[in-house]
């Protein structure tokens, strides 16, 4: 099969050049004839690029997706203005950069008035007249403007706009004004403006959802999951995304991208291409902002309550409500009772440790440490601290063995990215010096393994 790119559009003619019925004429002439049959008019600057290799086509798709991502990372703010009055109609912040839309609108209107006065005197750039682009600096930002029939789009950028972004602005304005024509007509006639649906259109047009908080879908069809498992890069992305969600309810594509690159040393644009495939299949999905805000509010309320209750306690913070209750109960107990309470807590910790419930043991030992400090019991604090340290060592030792074993198993299954990730976890545990006081010889061995696995990738 021969694949063509025609002015940025893909076309698969589904013919083999060797057996094609039109093999005696050039592919360009054949394609032009087919385009004319559909009803399109052909211009002299028509660009047709033949791509016989699937690898080459995939490389071009990677480049395109990478440029989309770079463009959205470059956008800080989008303003839609009335191109007659210069008033701001719609503000869409893409980043946390603080932009005063009304002040900026006045600055823009003044610059455009100046540029247009230069046009009259013949001093303006020919490309600006032809394409109606305006570009200038505002504070530390770059501004790209373009006029439509009713509106002016203003993109506030970190850096100058890429050719890809400039190309996208033209169709955006045409379709945006056509889609919301009634809204703009009403504005001119009555002064009333309805922006319903415009934010969503801007998000889709400029791929802004690529920088939204992300999560994973709950339901994945078995055939899609099988496809993911067969693609080792997508599988690694999926596993790392799940791992990120164990710490907080969302992740960002940029963070995930850098995490995979750090593990596998694969080109960022290759990783992003695979992330994008999962995004297109709706395996990776955007997280509603309302859910995030609700979650943050709940956490903020819980943290505030906990801080108020635990202010007199030591700076060691434990997210454990029963500790707060216990502390309140022992406010007025005598020294003997205090020591008995600590002794009972240590007993519970040791019992949990014997049952291999190390996390529960750590909680109890931490309680004992904090209460010992509250009572100023030095010996009890030393004893509890020693038990806590030894318990943490055991937990780290278990984590170390688990990381190495999982890494070896993943390596045998040729799941190289997961193997590297687990080996890196093991190295970090050993280098943190929680297990050994001298460098463990396994560190060098694991580092050599990681180098070999990256070569395999």
N, C-alpha and C positions, 0 to 999 in steps of 0.2 A: 504494500500500500504506500502511496505517496501523499505526504501531508504538506499543505501550503499555509503560509501566513500572508494574508492579504490586508495591507494597511492595518495590521494589528489583530485582525480577525482570523480564526483558525478555519481551515476548510480541508476535509478529508475526501479526496476524489474517489477513494476506494478502488483504484485501479493499479495493477502492476504495470510498470513501464514496459516490460518485455512483452506482455500480452495485450496491452491497451489497443483498442480499435483505432484510436487516433494517434498512434505512436509516430506516424510520419510527419505530424506537425508539432510545433513546439508546445510545451506545457502552458506557456504564457498565453499564446493565442487561443488554446483550447479553453482555458479558464476564463479569459475575457469573453469568449463566445457564450459560455455558460452563464456568466454574470449578466450579459445583455439579455439572454433569454428570460432571466428572472424579472427583468425590468429596470435594472440599475443603469444609470448613466456612467460612462467611463471617462475619467479625466487623464490628462497626459502624465500626471505625477503618481499614477497608480503603482504601488510597490508590491511585488509578489516575490516571496522568498520560499524556495523549495526546501523541505526538510525530509530527507529520506530516512534518517536515523531516528529511532524512538528515543535514544539517549539524548540526542540533540534537542528534540522537542521537549523532553522533560527538563533539560537544562534551561531552556527558554522559559518554561513555566515557573521554575524555581526563581529565575531572575525577576520575573514579573511579580510574583508573590513577595519576594524580598523587597522590591521597590515600593509595593503597596505599604508594607510594614514600616519602611524607613519614612515614607511620606506621612503616615499617621503619627509616628513618633515626633515628626517635625512640627506638627500643628499644635499650637497652644490654645487658640481661641478662634471662633468663627463668628463673624457679625454679618447679618443681612441688613442692608440699609436701603432706604428709599432714594433712588438716584436723582430725584428732583430736589427734595429738601435736604438730603444728606442725613436725615434722622435715622437713628438706630431702630429697626423693627424687631429683630430677633438676635439674642446673644446666646451662643452655645460654647461654654468653657470645656475644652478637651483636657486641659491639665489644671493644676492648682495655681498656675501663674495668675497674679492679680492684675486684671485689666479694667480700667475705668472706661466703659463703653461710650458714655456720653462725651467724655473728654477726647477720646480717640476719634470719635465720629467728627468732632469739630476740627481736629487736626487733619483728618483725611480730606474733609471738604475743602479746607484751605489749600492743601497740596494739589488737589485736582483742579481747583480754580486757577491756581498758578500754572499748572501743566497745560491747561487748555488755553490760557492766555499766551503761552509760549508757542502753542500750535499755530495760533493766528499769525505770529511773527515768523513762523517757519523754523523755529529752533528746536522743536521736539524730535525725538527719535522716530524714524519711519515705522519701526515695528510696533511702537505704542499706538500710533494712529491706526495702523492696519488691524491689530488684534485687540485694541482697547484695553491693554494691560497697563497697570500702574504699579510700580515697585519702588519702595523707599524704606528708610529706617525709622523706627519709633522706639526710643530708649534703647534697650538691648535686643529688640526684636526686628525681624524683617516683615514687611507687609506686602502682600500680593492682592491687588484689586482688579476686578473686572466688572464692567457695566453691562447690564441687560436692558430689556425694554422698560421694565418697571423698577428693577432693583439693582443693587451693587453688592457683590459678594466681597467680603474682606477676610482674608486668611492671615492671622498673626502667627508667624513662624519663628522657630529658633534660627534657622539658616535659610538661605535663598531657596526658592521653590525649584524642584527638579523639573526637567522637561516632561516627565510623566504626569506630575501634578498639574502643570500648566495645561497640558493636553486635556486633562479631565475636567478642568474648570468650564470649558466651552459647552460640552454636552450637559453638564450639571445645570448651567444657567438656562439653557434652552428648555430642558425637560421640567426643571423646577418651576419656571414661569408658566409653562403650559399646564402643569399639574394643578397649580394654585392660582390660575388665571382669575377666577371669580374673586378670590381673596384680595388680589391686588386691584382689580377693577373697583370693588367695594371701597377699598382704601382711598382711591382717587376721588370717588363720588361722594363719600360720606365722612371720610377721615377715620372710620372705624377699621380696625385690623384684627383678623382672626388668624393665629399661627398654629392652629390645631393640625397635627400630622407632620409639621415641617421638621421638627427635631428628628423624627424617625427617618425621614427622607435624607437628611444631612448625614446621619449615622451610616445609612446604607451606602450612600454615594461616595463617602470618603473612607469607608472601612474602619470607622472609629471604634466599632465593637471589638477590634483586635487588641485594644488597650483596656477593655473593661475587665473587671474581676471575673474569673472563670471558675466553673466547677465541672464535675462529670455528670452525665445523665444517669438516671437510676436504672433504666431498662435498656439493655443492649441486646439486639437480636442475635441469636447463636451464630448465624452465618457471618455477621459483622465482627463478632468477637473472634471467630476463627481467622478471619482476614487480618485482624490486628495481631494475633499471635504468630501469624506467618511472616509478618513484617517486623524484623527485630528492632528497628528504630521506633516504629509506632508502639510496639509492645513496651519498650523502655520508657517512652514518653507517658504512656498510660499508667505504668507502675509508679513512676516518679510523681505523677499528678495525684495518684491515690495517697502516696506517702505525704505529700504536701497538705492534703485535706485532713490528715490525722492531727495536724497542729492547729489549723484554722479552717474556716468554712469555705475559703476561696483561694485561688492563686492567680498569678498573672502570666501571660504567655511569655513576656520578656524574661521573667525569673526562671520559668521552666526551660526556656531556650538556653539560657546561660548554664543552668544546672546540667543539662544533657551534654552541652559542649565541654564543660569542665571534666565530665566523666569520660566521654568517648573521643574527644578531640576531633569531632566531625565538623565540617564547614557549617556555619550558622545557617546559611541559606538552605542547606540540605535538611537540617533539623526543622527549620521553620516550614518547609514544604510539607513534611510529614505531619507536623502539628496542624497545618492548615487543612490537610486531608481529613483529620479527625474532627476539626471544626466544621468542615463542610458536611460531614456525615452526622453532625450533631451529637458526637460522642463527648467532645468538649463543648460546653455551652456557656453562654453569658449568664452571670448570676444577677437576678433583679436587684437593683439598688435599694429597693424598699426592704428586702430581706437582710442586706448587709447593715443598713441603718438600724433596723430593729435589733439585730444581734449585738451591734456595738452599744446600743442604749442599755440593753439588758446587762451586758458585761460591765458597763460604766456604773450602773446602779448597784450591782453586786459588789464591785470593788470599793465603791464609796462606803457602803454599809460596813464592809469588812475592815476598812482602814479606820473608821470611827471607833469600832469596838476594840481594835488591837493596838491602838496607839501606845499604851504603856508598856507593851511587850517588846522584847528584843527586836532588832532589825532583821532577824531571820524570819521571813514570811512563809507561812504554810497555808495553802488554800484548803482549810479544813475547819468547817463550822463548829464541830464538837470541841475543838481546842479553845475556841472563843468562849463557849459555854463553860468549859472546865476552868478557864482562867477567871471567869466571873465568879464561879463557885468558891474558889480558894482565896478570894481577896482578903478574908479575915481569919484564915486558919492559922494555927500555931506551927512552930518549926517541926515538931514531931509528926503532926498530921501531914505536913507538906512532904516530908521525907518518905512517909508511908505511901502517899499518892504517887510519887516519882518511882518508888520501888515497884509498885503495882504496874505502872506503865511499862517499865523495863521488862517486867515479867511477861507482859503481853507481847512485847516486841520479840523477846527470845522464843516464845512459843510460836509466833508467826514465822520466825526464821527457821525453826526446826521443821515446820511444815512447808518450807521452801516458798513461803509467801513473802518474798523479800520486799516488795513495795509496801506492804502493810507493816512489816518490821521497821522500815525506814521511817514511816509516819510516826510510829510510837516512839522511836529513838529521838526523832526531832522534837516531839512534844516534851520528852524528858529533858532535852538540852535547854529548851526555851524556859520551862518551868524552873529548872535549876538556876538559870540566870536570874529569873524573876525573884527567887528566894535568896539568891547569892550563896547557893550551896556549891562550893568549889569542887569538892571531891565527887559529888554526884554528877556535876557537869562534865568532869574529866571522864568518868566512867561511861556516861551516856554518849559523849563525843567519840570515844574509842569504839563503842559498839556500833555507832552510826557509820564511822569510817570503814570498819571491817565489813559491814553489811553492804555499803556502796561498792567496796572492792569485789565482793562476791557477785553483785549485780553486773558490774562491768566485765567481770570474767565470763559470765554467762553470755553477755552481749557479744563479747569478743569471739567466743567459740561459735556462737550462732552465725555471726557475720562471716567467719572463715568457712564454716561448713556450707552456708548458703551460697557463698561465692564459688566454692569448688563445685557444688552441684550445678550452678548456673553455667559455669565454664564447660562442664561435661555436656550440658544440653545446648551448648553453643549460643547461650544467651549472654553474649560478651559484655554488653553495657551493664546489665544487672550484676554480673560477676565483678566488674571493675568497681561499681558503686559499693558493693559489700566489702571488697578488699580495702577500699578507701576508708570505709567506716572502721574496719579493724585496725588499720594503721593509725587513725585518729585516736582510738581508744588507747592503743599502746603508747603513742607519743604524748598523750595527756599525763602520763606517768602515774596513773591511778593504780596500775597493776604492778609495774616493775620500776625499780629505782635506776636500772641501767637499760640502755637500748636493747630491745628484744631482737634477736637475730632474724626473727620472722618478718620484721619490717622490710629489710633489704630484699628478702625473698618475694614478698608480696609486691613490692615496687617493680621488681623485674617482671613478675607476672603481668602487671598492669601494662608495662611497655609492650610486651609480646601480644597481649590481647588487643591493644590499640592498633598494632600492626595488622592483626587479623581483620579488624574492622575496616 
